[in-house]
Amino acid sequence: MSARPAIPCDHPQRAVLNDEVHARPPESLAAPLRLQQTVEGLSVAAITYYVVGLIGYAGKGLRSAGAPLDADLATAASIPIVAFAVAMGVRAIRKRVTRVAS
């Protein structure tokens, strides 16, 4: 993508319009960005589902071993915690990749 220089103009409305046009990303960049955000969101959901399932299996195993634990309650309580941790992890990875790319 080549950056086009702003055309100098004396008319204030045209200058404002130029600023608005140059401030928003081109349509060709909007679709890949939306796709990336969708994939990241689905990744958070899938990883959360997997980890919460592992916690559920661990809770059931501990209960079978005699631990006084409600595996279903532990599984349900872990959902927001795991989802938050995974979302922050994905965010940190995105920031790191973005920093390296720029």
N, C-alpha and C positions, 0 to 999 in steps of 0.2 A: 504494500500500500504506500503510495507516495503522498506526502503532505503537501497540500496546496497552500501557498502563501495567501494571506488575507489581502484582498484588493483594497487599497487605500481609497477612502471616499470621504467626502465632506458632509454627506447627509447623515444626520444622527440615527435615523431609523434604519438605514442600510447598515450602519456600523453595528447596531444592536442585532440585526438579523444575521450578519456575518459571525458575530460572537456566538449566537445561539446555534448556528449550523456547525461551527467548529467545536463547540462544547459537547455535542452529543455524538456518541459513536455511530459509525456508519451501520446500516442495516446488516451488512455482511458480517460484522463482528457481533451483533446482538444475538443471532441464532446460536452460534457456538458457545457463547457465554451462558445462555439459557440452558443449553444441553449439558454443559459442565455442571451447572448448579443443580440440575435435575439428577444427574448421575451421583453427585456428592450426597444429595439428600437420600437417594435410594441406597447408597452405600452405608450411610449412617443407620438407616432402618434395618438393613440386612445384617450388619455387624452386631447391632443391638440385639436383634432376634437371636442370633447365634450365641452370643455371650450369656444372655438371660437364660437360654436353654441349658447351657453348661452349668450355670448357677443352680438351676432347678434340679438337674441330675446330681450335682454335688450335694444339694440339700436332701434329696431323697436317699442318697447313699449314707449321709450322716445320720439321718433319722433311722435307717435300717441298722446302723451300727449302735444305736441306743442313745444318740444325742437328743435332748429334749428340744426339737426344732420343728417348727411348722414350715415345711418345704414350700408349700404354696404361697404362704405369706412372705417368706424370704424372696421367692421368685418375683412376686408382684412388687414388693418394695424395691427390688433392685432395678426395675425398668427405668424410672426417671434418672437414677444415679448413673446407670450404664449409658443411657442415651446422651446425657449431658457430657460424660467423659469421652464418648466416641465423637460427639460433635466438636468438642474442643480439640481433640486429636486431629480430626480432619481439617479443622480451621488452621491449626498450627502447621500441618503439612502444606496446606495451600499457601500460607504466608511464606514458608521457607522456599517452596518452589517458585513463587512469584518473585521473591527477592533474588534468587539465583538467576532467573530468566532476565531480569532487568539490569 
